[in-house]
Every structure is written in structure tokens, then in C-alpha cells.
Amino acid sequence: MRYLVRVSSACNGFAPRLASRGFTLIELMIVVAVVAILAAIAYPSYSEYVRKSRRAQAKADLVEYAQLAERYHTVQNTYVDFTLPKNFSPREGGTSAYNLSSQQVTQSTFVITATPTNIQSADKCGTLSIDQASRKTNSRGALSDCW
């Protein structure tokens, strides 16, 4: 009997298999599919979070510049020669997400506007503005969602 066992194992040319180690191709493809599904769900949420944080920075910059304009008006009694210290947001580091500008500047009024750049163009709020009376506006979406 032993002789038959040896002959049969010698006939197929392979030694008896030990326990296999590693992953099969099917297991690997299942893992890749699960990771792809999770990424497809997570990426849009992440993108919206990034847009929302850039918008928050632009709003903070608008409010700060409106306060600077008020300080200028307190000293000069006019807004006419007021200029923005920086014309982009965020002011420090990173890629500019908004261009800031002062418009409709008169002796008693101003409007500071944050216009989204290419990286922020998909934002649901569009252009954000604030005036001398702290009235806040946006070009798209509900005001309560944007400010």
C-alpha cells in the first residue's frame, strides 16, 4: 500500500500541499470593492466639508474687514479711501478660495464681497457680501445656510 501512495504522488509530479498562506485573488478583489464603495461614499462628504470650512474662513475675513472699515470710518469720517489689507481668503497659507474686494464705497457706505475662485466654484452659496450695516448677502442658496 505504501508503494501505491508513493507512486500516485510521484505521478502527478507535485508534493503534497501544506496549508496555503496569503490571500486568494477573489478575497483581494472583495477588499478592493469594499474600499471603493467606502471611498465613493466618503469623498463627497469630505469635499463638502472642505468647501464649508473655506466659506467659514471667507465669512470671518469679511467680518474682520468690515470691522476695519468701521474703525477707518471712526477716524476719517468716510469710507472713501479705505482699502482691504489683503484681497484673497484665506489670508495666510494655502490656495486662495475667495477673492475679496470692496465695492460701492462712498462717504457713508461700503460693500465688501468675497467671490469664489475655481477651487470653491461648486460652493452652494456663491458670492458672499457684507455692508456697513452688517447686512449679509449671498448670490446662491438660502441666507440661513450660508451665513
N, CA and C of each residue as an Amber inpcrd file, in Angstrom:
protein
   441
   0.8050000  -1.1960000   0.0000000   0.0000000   0.0000000   0.0000000
   0.8520000   1.2660000   0.0000000   1.8670000   1.2240000   0.7890000
   2.7220000   2.3990000   0.8100000   3.2880000   2.6780000  -0.5720000
   3.6010000   1.6590000  -1.2560000   4.1630000   1.8150000  -2.5850000
   3.1890000   2.5160000  -3.5220000   1.9020000   2.2120000  -3.4360000
   0.9100000   2.8470000  -4.2840000   0.7640000   4.3380000  -3.9690000
   0.8390000   4.6480000  -2.7150000   0.7290000   6.0560000  -2.3340000
   1.9070000   6.8380000  -2.8980000   3.0770000   6.2660000  -2.7940000
   4.2480000   6.9510000  -3.3200000   4.1720000   7.0990000  -4.8370000
   3.7070000   6.0910000  -5.4820000   3.6210000   6.1390000  -6.9330000
   2.6060000   7.1890000  -7.3700000   1.4420000   7.2170000  -6.6990000
   0.4310000   8.1860000  -7.1000000   0.8920000   9.6090000  -6.8580000
   1.6190000   9.8610000  -5.7840000   2.1040000  11.2180000  -5.5690000
   3.2240000  11.5530000  -6.5340000   3.9620000  10.5540000  -6.9310000
   5.0190000  10.7960000  -7.8960000   4.4600000  10.9830000  -9.2970000
   3.2940000  10.4330000  -9.5630000   2.7200000  10.5320000 -10.9030000
   2.2630000  11.9460000 -11.2350000   1.6730000  12.6190000 -10.2670000
   1.2130000  13.9670000 -10.6010000   2.3470000  14.9820000 -10.5420000
   3.4770000  14.6100000 -10.0360000   4.6410000  15.4720000 -10.0670000
   4.6850000  16.5520000  -9.0060000   3.7270000  16.5720000  -8.1070000
   3.6950000  17.5900000  -7.0680000   3.8020000  16.9400000  -5.7090000
   4.4380000  17.6120000  -4.8270000   4.4980000  17.1360000  -3.4460000
   3.1710000  17.4680000  -2.7800000   2.8100000  16.7760000  -1.7300000
   1.5580000  17.0980000  -1.0400000   1.5760000  18.5480000  -0.5590000
   0.4490000  19.2490000  -0.6770000   0.3610000  20.6700000  -0.3070000
   0.2680000  20.8330000   1.1890000   0.9380000  21.8240000   1.6640000
   0.7870000  22.2280000   3.0510000  -0.3680000  23.2230000   3.1030000
  -0.7370000  23.6770000   4.2920000  -1.7980000  24.6780000   4.4190000
  -1.3880000  25.9290000   3.6400000  -2.2950000  26.4570000   2.8190000
  -1.9620000  27.6200000   1.9910000  -1.8970000  28.8830000   2.8460000
  -1.0520000  29.7930000   2.4050000  -0.8840000  31.0580000   3.1100000
  -1.1520000  32.1920000   2.1270000  -1.6160000  33.3630000   2.6610000
  -1.8710000  34.5110000   1.8030000  -3.3370000  34.6070000   1.4150000
  -3.6110000  35.5380000   0.4920000  -4.9770000  35.8020000   0.0660000
  -5.1860000  35.2780000  -1.3440000  -6.3830000  34.8680000  -1.6090000
  -6.7120000  34.4880000  -2.9790000  -7.0850000  35.7490000  -3.7530000
  -7.1320000  35.6370000  -5.0350000  -7.4920000  36.7800000  -5.8740000
  -8.9180000  37.2420000  -5.5820000  -9.8150000  36.3280000  -5.3200000
 -11.2140000  36.6780000  -5.0110000 -11.2750000  37.4930000  -3.7200000
 -10.5530000  37.0580000  -2.7020000 -10.5540000  37.7980000  -1.4360000
  -9.9950000  39.2040000  -1.6380000  -8.9370000  39.3100000  -2.3910000
  -8.3470000  40.6140000  -2.6650000  -9.3120000  41.5120000  -3.4280000
 -10.0240000  40.9850000  -4.3960000 -10.9880000  41.7760000  -5.1670000
 -12.1670000  42.2170000  -4.2980000 -12.5830000  41.3960000  -3.3530000
 -13.6590000  41.7900000  -2.4330000 -13.2130000  42.9670000  -1.5840000
 -11.9820000  42.9220000  -1.0850000 -11.4530000  44.0280000  -0.2800000
 -11.3720000  45.3040000  -1.1160000 -10.9090000  45.1990000  -2.3410000
 -10.8230000  46.3700000  -3.2230000 -12.2120000  46.9500000  -3.4740000
 -13.2010000  46.1010000  -3.6830000 -14.5700000  46.5710000  -3.9200000
 -15.1280000  47.2790000  -2.6960000 -14.8850000  46.7430000  -1.4990000
 -15.3720000  47.3750000  -0.2680000 -14.7110000  48.7390000  -0.0780000
 -13.4130000  48.8250000  -0.3020000 -12.7070000  50.1070000  -0.1700000
 -13.2330000  51.1130000  -1.1890000 -13.5040000  50.6800000  -2.4010000
 -14.0360000  51.5800000  -3.4320000 -15.4120000  52.1070000  -3.0500000
 -16.2540000  51.2550000  -2.5000000 -17.5890000  51.6920000  -2.0710000
 -17.4810000  52.7050000  -0.9420000 -16.6160000  52.4360000   0.0350000
 -16.4330000  53.3840000   1.1410000 -15.8890000  54.7210000   0.6450000
 -14.9590000  54.6850000  -0.2900000 -14.4090000  55.9280000  -0.8400000
 -15.4680000  56.7060000  -1.6090000 -16.3240000  56.0080000  -2.3440000
 -17.3830000  56.6790000  -3.1030000 -18.3800000  57.3630000  -2.1830000
 -18.5680000  56.8250000  -1.0040000 -19.4800000  57.4320000  -0.0370000
 -18.7980000  58.5760000   0.7030000 -17.5340000  58.4000000   1.0740000
 -16.8440000  59.3710000   1.9220000 -16.3660000  60.6070000   1.1700000
 -15.9460000  60.4830000  -0.0690000 -15.3460000  61.6120000  -0.7750000
 -16.2830000  62.8080000  -0.9430000 -17.5400000  62.6260000  -1.3570000
 -18.4250000  63.8000000  -1.4610000 -18.6280000  64.5090000  -0.1180000
 -18.7170000  63.7520000   0.9540000 -18.8680000  64.3680000   2.2740000
 -17.6250000  65.1710000   2.6300000 -16.4720000  64.6250000   2.3370000
 -15.2220000  65.3200000   2.6160000 -15.1220000  66.6000000   1.7900000
 -15.4770000  66.5230000   0.5130000 -15.4160000  67.7070000  -0.3510000
 -16.3280000  68.8170000   0.1620000 -17.5250000  68.4630000   0.5930000
 -18.4520000  69.4650000   1.1360000 -17.9000000  70.0590000   2.4330000
 -17.2830000  69.2400000   3.2530000 -16.6790000  69.7300000   4.4960000
 -15.5820000  70.7480000   4.1930000 -14.7470000  70.4680000   3.2020000
 -13.6690000  71.3910000   2.8320000 -14.2480000  72.7040000   2.3030000
 -15.2780000  72.6250000   1.4390000 -15.9170000  73.8540000   0.9290000
 -16.5100000  74.6760000   2.0690000 -17.1400000  73.9950000   3.0160000
 -17.7600000  74.6850000   4.1470000 -16.7020000  75.3730000   5.0150000
 -15.5600000  74.7410000   5.2080000 -14.5100000  75.3660000   6.0150000
 -13.8980000  76.5670000   5.2980000 -13.7540000  76.4920000   3.9750000
 -13.2530000  77.6520000   3.2210000 -14.2460000  78.8060000   3.2900000
 -15.5440000  78.4900000   3.2040000 -16.5790000  79.5150000   3.3020000
 -16.5420000  80.1660000   4.6840000 -16.3500000  79.3690000   5.7250000
 -16.2780000  79.9120000   7.0870000 -15.1080000  80.8810000   7.2200000
 -13.9680000  80.5510000   6.6160000 -12.8210000  81.4500000   6.6600000
 -13.1160000  82.7430000   5.9100000 -13.7680000  82.6480000   4.7680000
 -14.1170000  83.8510000   4.0000000 -15.0870000  84.7310000   4.7850000
 -16.0560000  84.1210000   5.4590000 -17.0020000  84.9030000   6.2700000
 -16.2710000  85.6080000   7.4040000 -15.3340000  84.9090000   8.0400000
 -14.5610000  85.5330000   9.1200000 -13.7430000  86.7030000   8.5850000
 -13.1540000  86.5300000   7.4050000 -12.3920000  87.6250000   6.7950000
 -13.2920000  88.8060000   6.4510000 -14.4890000  88.5430000   5.9320000
 -15.4250000  89.6270000   5.6150000 -15.8010000  90.4190000   6.8610000
 -16.1130000  89.7180000   7.9320000 -16.5000000  90.3990000   9.1760000
 -15.3250000  91.2060000   9.7230000 -14.1300000  90.6300000   9.6770000
 -12.9570000  91.3600000  10.1650000 -12.6970000  92.6120000   9.3350000
 -12.8130000  92.5140000   8.0220000 -12.5830000  93.6770000   7.1720000
 -13.6780000  94.7220000   7.3350000 -14.8940000  94.2960000   7.6030000
 -15.9650000  95.2540000   7.8910000 -15.6490000  96.0160000   9.1770000
 -15.1010000  95.3230000  10.1640000 -14.7040000  95.9990000  11.4020000
 -13.5610000  96.9770000  11.1520000 -12.6130000  96.5830000  10.3010000
 -11.5340000  97.5120000   9.9500000 -12.0770000  98.7470000   9.2390000
 -13.0560000  98.5610000   8.3720000 -13.6730000  99.6940000   7.6760000
 -14.3720000 100.6140000   8.6710000 -15.0350000 100.0360000   9.6580000
 -15.6990000 100.8570000  10.6810000 -14.6800000 101.6470000  11.4970000
 -13.5590000 101.0250000  11.8300000 -12.5090000 101.7540000  12.5510000
 -11.9690000 102.9020000  11.6950000 -11.7760000 102.6310000  10.4120000
 -11.3090000 103.6660000   9.4990000 -12.3210000 104.8130000   9.4440000
 -13.6090000 104.4730000   9.3700000 -14.6630000 105.4880000   9.3190000
 -14.7100000 106.3010000  10.6110000 -14.4630000 105.6640000  11.7300000
 -14.4670000 106.3690000  13.0160000 -13.3900000 107.4530000  13.0440000
 -12.2360000 107.1610000  12.4850000 -11.1250000 108.1110000  12.4920000
 -11.2500000 109.1270000  11.3580000 -11.5930000 108.6820000  10.1470000
 -11.5850000 109.5430000   8.9650000 -12.9410000 110.1550000   8.6210000
 -14.0110000 109.6410000   9.2080000 -15.3740000 110.0820000   8.9380000
 -15.7890000 109.8500000   7.4770000 -15.1770000 108.8700000   6.8500000
 -15.5230000 108.4710000   5.4830000 -14.9720000 107.0690000   5.2240000
 -15.5750000 106.3820000   4.2600000 -15.0540000 105.0820000   3.8290000
 -14.2770000 105.1920000   2.5200000 -14.2580000 106.3720000   1.9210000
 -13.7990000 106.5440000   0.5430000 -12.3990000 105.9840000   0.2960000
 -11.4400000 106.2530000   1.1190000 -10.0680000 105.8000000   0.8690000
  -9.7220000 104.4930000   1.5780000 -10.7060000 103.8240000   2.1180000
 -10.4460000 102.5510000   2.8000000 -10.0620000 101.4780000   1.7790000
  -8.9820000 100.7690000   2.0600000  -8.5560000  99.6590000   1.2000000
  -8.3980000  98.4010000   2.0410000  -8.6490000  97.2760000   1.4170000
  -8.5110000  95.9960000   2.1050000  -7.0330000  95.6520000   2.2720000
  -6.6480000  95.1570000   3.4480000  -5.2460000  94.7660000   3.6460000
  -4.8140000  93.6390000   2.7030000  -5.6860000  92.6930000   2.4640000
  -5.4200000  91.5790000   1.5390000  -6.6590000  91.4070000   0.6730000
  -6.4830000  90.9290000  -0.5450000  -7.6430000  90.7790000  -1.4260000
  -7.9450000  89.3150000  -1.7470000  -7.5830000  88.4150000  -0.8280000
  -7.8780000  86.9980000  -1.0260000  -8.1030000  86.3300000   0.3270000
  -8.7480000  85.1900000   0.3010000  -9.0170000  84.4160000   1.5110000
  -8.7610000  82.9470000   1.2000000  -8.0790000  82.2260000   2.0490000
  -7.5240000  82.6130000   3.3370000  -6.3130000  83.5220000   3.1620000
  -6.1050000  84.3680000   4.1460000  -5.0390000  85.3550000   4.0610000
  -3.6610000  84.7500000   4.2650000  -3.5850000  83.6540000   5.0120000
  -2.2840000  83.0540000   5.2990000  -2.2520000  81.6120000   4.8340000
  -1.2860000  81.2860000   3.9990000  -1.0820000  79.9110000   3.5600000
  -2.1980000  79.3930000   2.6850000  -1.9390000  78.2920000   2.0440000
  -2.9700000  77.6400000   1.2570000  -3.2680000  78.3540000  -0.0480000
  -4.1140000  77.7340000  -0.8080000  -4.5470000  78.2800000  -2.0870000
  -5.7420000  79.1940000  -1.8710000  -5.7710000  80.2960000  -2.5630000
  -6.8610000  81.2570000  -2.4190000  -8.1860000  80.6400000  -2.8510000
  -9.1770000  80.6910000  -1.9650000 -10.5030000  80.1480000  -2.2610000
 -11.4910000  81.2490000  -2.6280000 -11.2370000  82.4700000  -2.1770000
 -12.1150000  83.6110000  -2.4580000 -11.2600000  84.8250000  -2.7880000
 -11.7600000  85.6520000  -3.6950000 -11.1750000  86.9630000  -3.9570000
 -12.0260000  87.9910000  -3.2310000 -11.3850000  88.8470000  -2.4540000
 -12.0970000  89.8620000  -1.6780000 -11.9520000  91.2150000  -2.3590000
 -13.0370000  91.9840000  -2.3410000 -12.9950000  93.3210000  -2.9260000
 -13.9850000  94.2210000  -2.2030000 -13.6540000  95.5200000  -2.1870000
 -14.5920000  96.4970000  -1.6300000 -15.2510000  97.2080000  -2.8030000
 -16.5730000  97.3490000  -2.7140000 -17.3500000  97.9340000  -3.8020000
 -18.3050000  98.9680000  -3.2290000 -18.8150000  99.8030000  -4.0930000
 -19.8030000 100.8150000  -3.7110000 -19.3360000 101.6150000  -2.4940000
 -18.0660000 102.0020000  -2.5120000 -17.5030000 102.7510000  -1.3890000
 -17.8280000 104.2300000  -1.5750000 -18.5600000 104.7820000  -0.6190000
 -18.8720000 106.2140000  -0.6030000 -18.4740000 106.7510000   0.7670000
 -18.8830000 107.9810000   1.0430000 -18.5620000 108.5500000   2.3460000
 -19.2490000 107.7820000   3.4670000 -20.4470000 107.2520000   3.2020000
 -21.1980000 106.6090000   4.2830000 -21.5490000 105.1390000   4.0310000
 -21.1120000 104.5650000   2.9220000 -21.4550000 103.1610000   2.6450000
 -20.2660000 102.3960000   2.0650000 -20.3070000 101.0930000   2.2490000
 -19.3640000 100.1900000   1.5890000 -20.0010000  98.8090000   1.4940000
 -19.5090000  98.0260000   0.5780000 -19.8620000  96.6090000   0.4620000
 -18.5610000  95.8550000   0.2300000 -18.2940000  94.8710000   1.0740000
 -17.1230000  94.0150000   0.8810000 -17.6350000  92.6650000   0.3900000
 -17.0530000  92.1910000  -0.6950000 -17.5400000  90.9870000  -1.3650000
 -16.4460000  89.9290000  -1.4290000 -16.8450000  88.6780000  -1.2000000
 -15.9540000  87.5270000  -1.3610000 -16.4830000  86.6970000  -2.5300000
 -15.7310000  86.6810000  -3.6220000 -16.1240000  85.9430000  -4.8250000
 -15.3360000  84.6380000  -4.8850000 -16.0250000  83.4940000  -5.0190000
 -15.2960000  82.2190000  -5.0280000 -14.3960000  82.0670000  -6.2540000
 -13.2290000  81.4660000  -6.0420000 -12.3120000  81.1490000  -7.1420000
 -12.6320000  79.7480000  -7.6600000 -11.8240000  79.2670000  -8.5660000
 -12.0820000  77.9670000  -9.1960000 -12.2340000  76.8270000  -8.1980000
 -11.3820000  76.7680000  -7.1820000 -11.4580000  75.6370000  -6.2520000
 -12.7080000  75.6870000  -5.3840000 -13.3420000  76.8420000  -5.2950000
 -14.5410000  76.9970000  -4.4730000 -15.7820000  77.2230000  -5.3330000
 -15.6700000  77.0930000  -6.6360000 -16.7790000  77.4330000  -7.5330000
 -18.0110000  76.5550000  -7.3440000 -17.8540000  75.3540000  -6.8040000
 -19.0050000  74.4610000  -6.5930000 -19.7290000  74.7480000  -5.2820000
 -19.3170000  75.7740000  -4.5650000 -19.9490000  76.0890000  -3.2850000
 -21.3950000  76.5060000  -3.4930000 -22.2580000  76.0570000  -2.6100000
 -23.6950000  76.3070000  -2.7670000 -24.0910000  77.7480000  -2.4760000
 -23.1970000  78.5430000  -1.8960000 -23.5570000  79.9110000  -1.5090000
 -23.1310000  80.9710000  -2.5180000 -22.1690000  80.6720000  -3.3600000
 -21.7270000  81.6470000  -4.3430000 -20.9830000  82.8080000  -3.7010000
 -21.2490000  84.0120000  -4.1810000 -20.5820000  85.2160000  -3.6940000
 -21.1900000  85.6590000  -2.3680000 -20.3270000  85.9660000  -1.4010000
 -20.7560000  86.4420000  -0.0820000 -20.4420000  87.9260000   0.0340000
 -21.3350000  88.6820000   0.7050000 -21.1220000  90.1240000   0.8590000
 -21.5570000  90.5810000   2.2350000 -20.9410000  91.6820000   2.6720000
 -21.3400000  92.3470000   3.9090000 -21.2260000  93.8470000   3.6670000
 -22.1270000  94.6320000   4.2640000 -22.0800000  96.0820000   4.0660000
 -21.8600000  96.7940000   5.3940000 -21.9280000  98.1350000   5.3540000
 -21.6370000  98.9440000   6.5370000 -22.6360000  98.7280000   7.6630000
 -23.8200000  98.2400000   7.3570000 -24.8370000  97.9810000   8.3790000
 -24.8190000  96.5130000   8.8250000 -23.7670000  95.7920000   8.4530000
 -23.6110000  94.3610000   8.7630000 -24.6850000  93.5010000   8.1100000
 -25.2760000  93.9980000   7.0210000 -26.2260000  93.1720000   6.2600000
 -25.4190000  92.1810000   5.4310000 -25.7650000  90.9260000   5.5820000
 -25.0280000  89.8630000   4.8970000 -25.8840000  89.2970000   3.7750000
 -25.2730000  89.1000000   2.6220000 -25.9920000  88.5380000   1.4770000
 -25.1230000  87.4670000   0.8130000 -25.7740000  86.6530000  -0.0120000
 -25.0750000  85.6720000  -0.8340000 -25.8190000  85.5370000  -2.1530000
 -25.1250000  85.0740000  -3.1790000 -25.7300000  85.0400000  -4.5130000
 -26.5100000  83.7650000  -4.8010000 -26.2730000  82.6920000  -4.0580000
 -26.9840000  81.4260000  -4.2700000 -27.3420000  80.8310000  -2.9180000
 -28.3790000  80.0280000  -2.9030000 -28.7380000  79.3030000  -1.6900000
 -29.4430000  80.1710000  -0.6680000 -29.8920000  79.5200000   0.3910000
 -30.5940000  80.2240000   1.4660000 -29.5960000  80.9830000   2.3320000
 -29.9670000  82.1860000   2.7220000 -29.0990000  83.0100000   3.5550000
 -28.7710000  82.3030000   4.8670000 -29.7510000  81.6150000   5.4510000
 -29.5240000  80.9300000   6.7270000 -28.5330000  79.7750000   6.5910000
 -28.4340000  79.1700000   5.4190000 -27.4720000  78.0840000   5.2110000
 -26.0610000  78.6070000   4.9750000 -25.9660000  79.8410000   4.5090000
 -24.6640000  80.3830000   4.1260000 -24.0430000  81.2850000   5.1870000
 -24.8420000  82.0000000   5.9120000 -24.3180000  82.8820000   6.9440000
 -24.7430000  82.3580000   8.2850000
